[in-house]
């Protein structure tokens, strides 16, 4: 289903960037501002007005949206403000142990990291 598909599927079977527009709406509705983003797709997040950065290492306090593909260790690339950056399998491993506050379309987990 929408919340557990990533336990059985990966790649475009579960996420192909289809939720980026919904993420932009989510961020705007909640006035989240700048977020950490690692999404599985090829459309520049700026197209939807997202102010974002690609997280690296342990997450600092703030809001994050991470593709379920990266959470299961799928190696791919991410867009970082116009630059394609490699995303090795363990780059976003720090989010695996965190509990998401929401899931958008079964493809993007949303996290809030408190100080």
DSSP file (Angstrom, degrees, kcal/mol; ACC not computed):
  #  RESIDUE AA STRUCTURE BP1 BP2  ACC     N-H-->O    O-->H-N    N-H-->O    O-->H-N    TCO  KAPPA ALPHA  PHI   PSI    X-CA   Y-CA   Z-CA
    1    1 A X     >        0   0    0      0, 0.0     4,-1.7     0, 0.0     3,-0.3   0.000 360.0 360.0 360.0-170.8    0.0    0.0    0.0
    2    2 A X  T  4  +     0   0    0      1,-0.2     4,-0.1     2,-0.2   102,-0.0   0.785 360.0  37.5 -64.1 -30.1    0.9    3.7    0.1
    3    3 A X  T  4 S+     0   0    0      1,-0.1    -1,-0.2     2,-0.1   103,-0.0   0.612 126.7  32.5-100.1 -11.4    2.8    3.5    3.4
    4    4 A X  T >4 S+     0   0    0     -3,-0.3     3,-1.9     2,-0.1     4,-0.3   0.397  81.6 102.3-124.3   3.5    4.5    0.1    3.0
    5    5 A X  G >X S+     0   0    0     -4,-1.7     4,-2.3     1,-0.3     3,-1.8   0.831  76.0  64.1 -58.4 -33.6    5.2   -0.3   -0.7
    6    6 A X  G 34 S+     0   0    0      1,-0.3    -1,-0.3   100,-0.2    -2,-0.1   0.647  90.1  67.7 -68.3 -13.0    8.9    0.6   -0.2
    7    7 A X  G <4 S+     0   0    0     -3,-1.9    -1,-0.3     1,-0.1    -2,-0.2   0.675 118.7  20.8 -76.4 -15.8    9.3   -2.5    1.9
    8    8 A X  T <4 S+     0   0    0     -3,-1.8     2,-0.3    -4,-0.3    -2,-0.2   0.567 124.8  45.6-124.6 -19.1    8.7   -4.7   -1.1
    9    9 A X     <  +     0   0    0     -4,-2.3     2,-0.3     2,-0.0    -1,-0.2  -0.875  54.8 178.7-129.5 158.1    9.4   -2.4   -4.1
   10   10 A X    >   +     0   0    0     -2,-0.3     3,-1.4    -3,-0.1     4,-0.1  -0.886  48.2  26.8-145.8 178.7   12.1    0.1   -5.2
   11   11 A X  G >> S-     0   0    0     -2,-0.3     4,-2.1     1,-0.2     3,-1.6  -0.280 124.9 -17.9  62.5-146.5   13.0    2.3   -8.1
   12   12 A X  G 34 S+     0   0    0      1,-0.3    -1,-0.2     2,-0.2     4,-0.1   0.502 122.9  81.5 -73.5  -1.9   10.2    3.6  -10.3
   13   13 A X  G <4 S+     0   0    0     -3,-1.4    -1,-0.3     2,-0.1    -2,-0.2   0.740 116.0  10.2 -70.5 -21.5    7.9    0.9   -8.9
   14   14 A X  T <4 S+     0   0    0     -3,-1.6     2,-0.4     1,-0.3    -2,-0.2   0.624 136.2  22.4-126.1 -30.4    7.3    3.0   -5.9
   15   15 A X     <  +     0   0    0     -4,-2.1    -1,-0.3     1,-0.1    -2,-0.1  -0.976  41.5 154.7-148.8 127.4    8.7    6.5   -6.6
   16   16 A X  S    S-     0   0    0     -2,-0.4    26,-0.3    -4,-0.1    -4,-0.1   0.007  80.3 -82.0-137.6  27.1    9.6    8.3   -9.7
   17   17 A X  S >  S+     0   0    0     24,-0.2     3,-1.5    25,-0.1     4,-0.3   0.565  87.7 135.8  87.0   8.6    9.3   11.9   -8.4
   18   18 A X  T 3   +     0   0    0      1,-0.3     4,-0.3    22,-0.1     3,-0.3   0.673  65.9  56.0 -66.7 -17.2    5.5   12.0   -8.8
   19   19 A X  T 3> S+     0   0    0      1,-0.2     4,-2.4     2,-0.1    -1,-0.3   0.347  73.2  99.5 -99.8   7.3    5.0   13.6   -5.3
   20   20 A X  H <> S+     0   0    0     -3,-1.5     4,-2.2     1,-0.2    -1,-0.2   0.911  85.0  48.4 -61.2 -43.2    7.2   16.7   -5.8
   21   21 A X  H  > S+     0   0    0     -3,-0.3     4,-1.9    -4,-0.3    -1,-0.2   0.910 111.9  49.8 -62.3 -42.3    4.3   18.9   -6.6
   22   22 A X  H  > S+     0   0    0     -4,-0.3     4,-2.5     1,-0.2    -2,-0.2   0.864 108.1  54.0 -66.4 -34.7    2.4   17.6   -3.5
   23   23 A X  H  X S+     0   0    0     -4,-2.4     4,-2.9     2,-0.2     5,-0.2   0.926 105.9  52.5 -62.9 -43.9    5.5   18.2   -1.4
   24   24 A X  H  X S+     0   0    0     -4,-2.2     4,-2.2     1,-0.2    -2,-0.2   0.909 111.3  46.6 -58.9 -42.3    5.6   21.9   -2.6
   25   25 A X  H  X S+     0   0    0     -4,-1.9     4,-3.0     2,-0.2    -1,-0.2   0.918 112.0  51.4 -63.9 -43.3    1.9   22.2   -1.5
   26   26 A X  H  X S+     0   0    0     -4,-2.5     4,-1.5     1,-0.2    -2,-0.2   0.919 111.4  46.6 -59.2 -47.6    2.6   20.5    1.8
   27   27 A X  H  X>S+     0   0    0     -4,-2.9     5,-2.1     1,-0.2     4,-0.5   0.907 115.3  46.3 -63.8 -42.9    5.5   22.9    2.5
   28   28 A X  H ><5S+     0   0    0     -4,-2.2     3,-1.0    -5,-0.2    -2,-0.2   0.931 110.1  52.2 -67.2 -45.8    3.5   26.0    1.6
   29   29 A X  H 3<5S+     0   0    0     -4,-3.0    -1,-0.2     1,-0.2    -2,-0.2   0.823 118.4  37.6 -59.9 -32.4    0.4   25.0    3.5
   30   30 A X  H 3<5S-     0   0    0     -4,-1.5    -1,-0.2    -5,-0.2    -2,-0.2   0.391 104.2-128.4-101.7   1.2    2.5   24.5    6.7
   31   31 A X  T <<5 +     0   0    0     -3,-1.0    -3,-0.2    -4,-0.5    -4,-0.1   0.920  50.2 157.7  51.6  50.5    4.9   27.4    6.1
   32   32 A X      < -     0   0    0     -5,-2.1    31,-0.2     1,-0.2     2,-0.1   0.701  26.2-164.4 -79.8 -20.5    7.9   25.1    6.6
   33   33 A X        +     0   0    0     -6,-0.4    18,-0.3     2,-0.0    -1,-0.2  -0.462  55.9  14.8  72.6-143.1   10.3   27.3    4.7
   34   34 A X  S    S-     0   0    0     -2,-0.1    29,-0.5    16,-0.1     2,-0.3  -0.453  75.3-174.3 -70.7 132.8   13.6   25.8    3.6
   35   35 A X  E     -a   52   0A   0     16,-2.1    18,-1.8    -2,-0.2     2,-0.4  -0.890  30.6-112.0-126.6 157.3   13.7   22.0    3.8
   36   36 A X  E     -ab  53  64A   0     27,-2.9    29,-2.6    -2,-0.3     2,-0.4  -0.756  44.1-171.2 -81.1 133.6   16.3   19.3    3.3
   37   37 A X  E     + b   0  65A   0     16,-3.0     2,-0.3    -2,-0.4    29,-0.2  -0.989  29.2 166.3-139.6 130.3   15.3   17.3    0.3
   38   38 A X  E     + b   0  66A   0     27,-2.3    29,-3.1    -2,-0.4     2,-0.3  -0.829  25.9 168.7-135.6  96.4   16.4   14.1   -1.4
   39   39 A X        -     0   0    0     -2,-0.3     2,-1.1    27,-0.2    40,-0.3  -0.819  37.7-123.1-116.7 155.5   13.9   13.0   -3.9
   40   40 A X  S    S+     0   0    0     -2,-0.3     2,-0.3    67,-0.1   -22,-0.1  -0.769  72.4  73.4 -97.8  91.3   14.0   10.4   -6.7
   41   41 A X  S    S-     0   0    0     -2,-1.1   -24,-0.2    36,-0.3    38,-0.1  -0.982  73.1-113.6 180.0-177.5   13.3   12.2   -9.9
   42   42 A X  S    S+     0   0    0    -26,-0.3     2,-0.4    -2,-0.3   -25,-0.1   0.416  74.3 102.1-121.0  -1.9   14.6   14.6  -12.6
   43   43 A X  S    S-     0   0    0      1,-0.1     2,-0.3   -26,-0.1    36,-0.1  -0.727  79.4-112.4 -86.7 133.3   12.4   17.7  -12.4
   44   44 A X    >   -     0   0    0     -2,-0.4     3,-2.1     1,-0.2     4,-0.4  -0.468  17.3-138.7 -64.4 125.1   14.2   20.6  -10.6
   45   45 A X  G > >S+     0   0    0      1,-0.3     5,-1.7    -2,-0.3     3,-1.4   0.773  99.9  71.1 -56.5 -26.2   12.4   21.2   -7.3
   46   46 A X  G > 5S+     0   0    0      1,-0.3     3,-1.9     3,-0.2    -1,-0.3   0.783  82.0  72.2 -61.3 -26.3   12.8   24.9   -8.0
   47   47 A X  G < 5S+     0   0    0     -3,-2.1    -1,-0.3     1,-0.3    -2,-0.2   0.841 102.2  42.7 -57.1 -33.1   10.1   24.5  -10.7
   48   48 A X  G < 5S-     0   0    0     -3,-1.4    -1,-0.3    -4,-0.4    -2,-0.2   0.258 123.9-104.4 -97.8  10.3    7.6   24.1   -7.9
   49   49 A X  T < 5 +     0   0    0     -3,-1.9     2,-0.3     1,-0.2    -3,-0.2   0.657  64.1 159.9  80.2  15.7    9.0   26.9   -5.8
   50   50 A X      < -     0   0    0     -5,-1.7     2,-0.7   -16,-0.0    -1,-0.2  -0.562  32.1-153.4 -76.4 131.5   10.8   24.7   -3.2
   51   51 A X        +     0   0    0     -2,-0.3   -16,-2.1   -18,-0.3     2,-0.3  -0.929  41.5 148.4 -99.4 113.0   13.6   26.3   -1.2
   52   52 A X  E     -a   35   0A   0     -2,-0.7     2,-0.3   -18,-0.2   -16,-0.2  -0.889  39.4-155.4-145.4 166.9   15.7   23.3   -0.4
   53   53 A X  E     -a   36   0A   0    -18,-1.8   -16,-3.0    -2,-0.3     2,-0.6  -0.964  31.7-113.8-139.8 155.5   19.1   21.8    0.3
   54   54 A X        -     0   0    0     -2,-0.3   -16,-0.1   -18,-0.2   -18,-0.1  -0.827  37.9-126.6 -92.3 119.6   20.4   18.3   -0.1
   55   55 A X        -     0   0    0     -2,-0.6     2,-0.4   -18,-0.1     4,-0.1  -0.285  25.0-170.5 -67.6 150.1   21.2   16.9    3.4
   56   56 A X        -     0   0    0      2,-0.2    36,-0.1    36,-0.0    35,-0.0  -0.992  51.7 -17.4-140.0 131.8   24.6   15.4    4.1
   57   57 A X  S    S+     0   0    0     34,-0.5     2,-0.1    -2,-0.4    37,-0.1  -0.322 117.5   1.2  74.2-158.1   25.6   13.4    7.2
   58   58 A X  S    S-     0   0    0      1,-0.1    -2,-0.2    -3,-0.0     2,-0.2  -0.426  88.4-107.2 -65.1 133.8   23.6   13.5   10.4
   59   59 A X        -     0   0    0     -2,-0.1     2,-0.1    -4,-0.1    -1,-0.1  -0.423  27.7-142.7 -69.6 132.9   20.6   15.7   10.0
   60   60 A X        -     0   0    0     -2,-0.2    53,-0.2     1,-0.2    55,-0.1  -0.396  46.7 -66.6 -79.3 166.2   20.6   19.1   11.7
   61   61 A X  S    S+     0   0    0     -2,-0.1     2,-0.3    51,-0.1    53,-0.2  -0.289  95.2  71.4 -55.9 139.2   17.4   20.5   13.3
   62   62 A X  E    S- C   0 113A   0     51,-2.1    51,-3.3    -3,-0.1     2,-0.3  -0.937  83.0 -49.7 148.3-168.5   14.8   21.3   10.6
   63   63 A X  E     - C   0 112A   0    -29,-0.5   -27,-2.9    -2,-0.3     2,-0.3  -0.803  47.8-178.4-104.8 144.0   12.4   19.7    8.2
   64   64 A X  E     -bC  36 111A   0     47,-2.3    47,-2.7    -2,-0.3     2,-0.4  -0.984  19.7-160.9-141.0 148.7   13.3   17.1    5.6
   65   65 A X  E     -bC  37 110A   0    -29,-2.6   -27,-2.3    -2,-0.3     2,-0.4  -0.981  19.9-178.2-129.7 120.3   11.6   15.1    2.8
   66   66 A X  E     -bC  38 109A   0     43,-2.6    43,-2.7    -2,-0.4   -27,-0.2  -0.971  28.1-118.0-125.6 129.4   13.4   11.9    1.8
   67   67 A X  E >>  - C   0 108A   0    -29,-3.1     4,-1.3    -2,-0.4     3,-0.8  -0.366  20.4-129.4 -62.1 138.8   12.5    9.5   -1.0
   68   68 A X  H 3> S+     0   0    0     39,-2.5     4,-1.4     1,-0.2     6,-0.2   0.782 106.7  67.3 -61.6 -25.7   11.7    6.0    0.3
   69   69 A X  H 34>S+     0   0    0     38,-0.4     5,-2.6     1,-0.2    -1,-0.2   0.907 102.0  45.6 -60.1 -40.7   14.1    4.7   -2.4
   70   70 A X  H X45S+     0   0    0     -3,-0.8     3,-1.0     1,-0.2    22,-0.3   0.816 106.7  59.6 -72.6 -29.2   17.0    6.3   -0.5
   71   71 A X  H 3<5S+     0   0    0     -4,-1.3    -1,-0.2     1,-0.3    -2,-0.2   0.805 105.1  48.4 -69.7 -28.3   15.7    5.0    2.8
   72   72 A X  T 3<5S-     0   0    0     -4,-1.4    -1,-0.3    -3,-0.2    -2,-0.2   0.393 126.9 -99.8 -92.1   4.5   16.0    1.4    1.6
   73   73 A X  T < 5 +     0   0    0     -3,-1.0     2,-0.4     1,-0.3    -3,-0.2   0.712  62.5 162.8  91.2  21.6   19.5    2.0    0.3
   74   74 A X      < -     0   0    0     -5,-2.6     2,-0.4    -6,-0.2    -1,-0.3  -0.621  32.5-137.6 -75.6 126.9   18.8    2.6   -3.4
   75   75 A X        +     0   0    0     -2,-0.4    13,-0.2    15,-0.0     2,-0.2  -0.709  48.6 117.5 -87.5 132.5   21.8    4.3   -5.1
   76   76 A X  E     -E   87   0B   0     11,-2.2    11,-3.0    -2,-0.4     2,-0.3  -0.652  57.8 -79.2-159.4-146.1   20.9    7.0   -7.5
   77   77 A X  E     -E   86   0B   0      9,-0.3     2,-0.3    -2,-0.2   -36,-0.3  -0.909  28.7-152.2-131.6 161.9   21.4   10.8   -8.0
   78   78 A X  E     -E   85   0B   0      7,-2.6     7,-3.0    -2,-0.3     2,-0.5  -0.956  21.2-117.6-130.7 155.0   19.8   13.9   -6.6
   79   79 A X  E     -E   84   0B   0     -2,-0.3     2,-0.5   -40,-0.3     5,-0.2  -0.807  24.5-170.6 -90.9 130.1   19.3   17.3   -7.9
   80   80 A X  E >   -E   83   0B   0      3,-3.2     3,-1.0    -2,-0.5   -36,-0.0  -0.789  69.2 -51.0-124.4  86.3   21.1   20.0   -5.9
   81   81 A X  T 3  S-     0   0    0     -2,-0.5     3,-0.1     1,-0.3   -37,-0.0   0.916 123.9 -29.7  49.3  53.4   20.0   23.4   -7.1
   82   82 A X  T 3  S+     0   0    0      1,-0.2     2,-0.4     0, 0.0    -1,-0.3   0.316 120.3 101.4  95.1  -6.7   20.8   22.7  -10.8
   83   83 A X  E <   -E   80   0B   0     -3,-1.0    -3,-3.2     2,-0.0     2,-0.5  -0.924  67.7-133.0-113.9 134.7   23.6   20.2  -10.2
   84   84 A X  E     -E   79   0B   0     -2,-0.4     2,-0.4    -5,-0.2    -5,-0.2  -0.757  29.6-172.1 -84.9 124.3   23.3   16.4  -10.4
   85   85 A X  E     -E   78   0B   0     -7,-3.0    -7,-2.6    -2,-0.5    -9,-0.1  -0.954  25.8-111.8-121.6 133.5   24.9   14.9   -7.4
   86   86 A X  E     -E   77   0B   0     -2,-0.4     2,-0.4    -9,-0.2    -9,-0.3  -0.343  23.2-160.4 -60.9 142.9   25.6   11.2   -6.8
   87   87 A X  E     -E   76   0B   0    -11,-3.0   -11,-2.2     5,-0.0    -1,-0.1  -0.773  12.2-158.5-125.7  85.1   23.5    9.6   -4.0
   88   88 A X    >   -     0   0    0     -2,-0.4     3,-2.0   -13,-0.2     4,-0.4  -0.139  36.0 -93.5 -61.5 163.1   25.3    6.4   -2.9
   89   89 A X  T 3  S+     0   0    0      1,-0.3     3,-0.3     2,-0.1   -16,-0.1   0.766 122.2  38.9 -51.2 -36.3   23.3    3.8   -1.1
   90   90 A X  T >  S+     0   0    0      1,-0.2     3,-1.6     2,-0.1     4,-0.3   0.366  81.7 104.4-100.5   5.6   24.1    5.0    2.5
   91   91 A X  T <  S+     0   0    0     -3,-2.0   -34,-0.5     1,-0.3     3,-0.2   0.841  94.1  30.0 -58.4 -35.2   24.0    8.7    2.0
   92   92 A X  T >  S+     0   0    0     -4,-0.4     3,-1.7    -3,-0.3     4,-0.3   0.089  82.1 119.0-112.4  22.4   20.7    9.1    3.7
   93   93 A X  G X   +     0   0    0     -3,-1.6     3,-1.7     1,-0.3     4,-0.5   0.775  61.5  73.5 -59.3 -28.6   21.0    6.2    6.1
   94   94 A X  G 3  S+     0   0    0     -4,-0.3     3,-0.4     1,-0.3    -1,-0.3   0.747  92.1  57.2 -59.8 -22.9   20.7    8.6    9.1
   95   95 A X  G X  S+     0   0    0     -3,-1.7     3,-1.3     1,-0.2    -1,-0.3   0.649  84.8  81.4 -83.0 -14.9   17.0    9.0    8.4
   96   96 A X  T <  S+     0   0    0     -3,-1.7    -1,-0.2    -4,-0.3    -2,-0.2   0.838  93.8  46.0 -60.7 -34.0   16.2    5.2    8.6
   97   97 A X  T 3  S+     0   0    0     -4,-0.5     2,-0.3    -3,-0.4    -1,-0.3   0.481  96.6  92.8 -89.7  -2.4   16.0    5.3   12.4
   98   98 A X  S <  S-     0   0    0     -3,-1.3     2,-0.6    -4,-0.1    15,-0.0  -0.647  76.8-123.9 -91.6 149.2   13.9    8.4   12.5
   99   99 A X        -     0   0    0     -2,-0.3    13,-0.4    13,-0.1     2,-0.1  -0.813  27.4-129.1 -90.8 121.7   10.1    8.3   12.7
  100  100 A X        -     0   0    0     -2,-0.6    11,-0.3     1,-0.1     3,-0.1  -0.403   4.3-149.2 -68.6 146.7    8.5   10.3    9.8
  101  101 A X  S    S-     0   0    0      9,-2.7     2,-0.3     1,-0.3    10,-0.2   0.654  80.6  -2.8 -85.0 -17.2    5.8   12.8   10.8
  102  102 A X  E     -D  110   0A   0      8,-1.3     8,-3.1     2,-0.0     2,-0.4  -0.981  59.0-140.5-163.5 161.9    4.1   12.2    7.5
  103  103 A X  E     -D  109   0A   0     -2,-0.3     2,-0.7     6,-0.2     6,-0.2  -0.997  16.1-146.9-131.9 129.8    4.4   10.4    4.2
  104  104 A X  E >> S-D  108   0A   0      4,-3.1     3,-2.0    -2,-0.4     4,-1.7  -0.863  76.9 -29.5-101.3 112.3    3.4   12.0    0.9
  105  105 A X  T 34 S-     0   0    0     -2,-0.7    -1,-0.2     1,-0.3     4,-0.1   0.670 106.1 -74.7  60.2  20.4    1.9    9.6   -1.6
  106  106 A X  T 34 S+     0   0    0      2,-0.2    -1,-0.3     1,-0.1  -100,-0.2   0.548 128.0  79.7  72.6   5.7    3.9    6.6   -0.2
  107  107 A X  T <4 S+     0   0    0     -3,-2.0   -39,-2.5     1,-0.3     2,-0.5   0.705  84.9  45.7-116.9 -29.6    7.0    8.0   -1.9
  108  108 A X  E  <  -CD  67 104A   0     -4,-1.7    -4,-3.1   -41,-0.2     2,-0.4  -0.971  64.5-153.4-124.3 120.9    8.4   10.8    0.3
  109  109 A X  E     -CD  66 103A   0    -43,-2.7   -43,-2.6    -2,-0.5     2,-0.5  -0.775  13.1-147.3 -89.3 136.5    8.8   10.6    4.0
  110  110 A X  E     -CD  65 102A   0     -8,-3.1    -9,-2.7    -2,-0.4    -8,-1.3  -0.900  17.9-173.7-107.3 131.0    8.6   13.9    5.9
  111  111 A X  E     -C   64   0A   0    -47,-2.7   -47,-2.3    -2,-0.5     2,-0.5  -0.918  18.7-157.2-124.2 147.0   10.7   14.3    9.0
  112  112 A X  E     -C   63   0A   0    -13,-0.4     2,-0.6    -2,-0.4   -49,-0.2  -0.988  13.0-160.6-120.1 120.1   11.1   17.0   11.6
  113  113 A X  E     -C   62   0A   0    -51,-3.3   -51,-2.1    -2,-0.5     2,-0.2  -0.901  10.8-151.7-102.8 117.9   14.4   16.9   13.5
  114  114 A X              0   0    0     -2,-0.6    -2,-0.0   -53,-0.2   -53,-0.0  -0.501 360.0 360.0 -84.9 155.2   14.2   18.8   16.8
  115  115 A X              0   0    0     -2,-0.2    -1,-0.1   -55,-0.1   -54,-0.1   0.523 360.0 360.0 -62.5 360.0   17.3   20.4   18.4
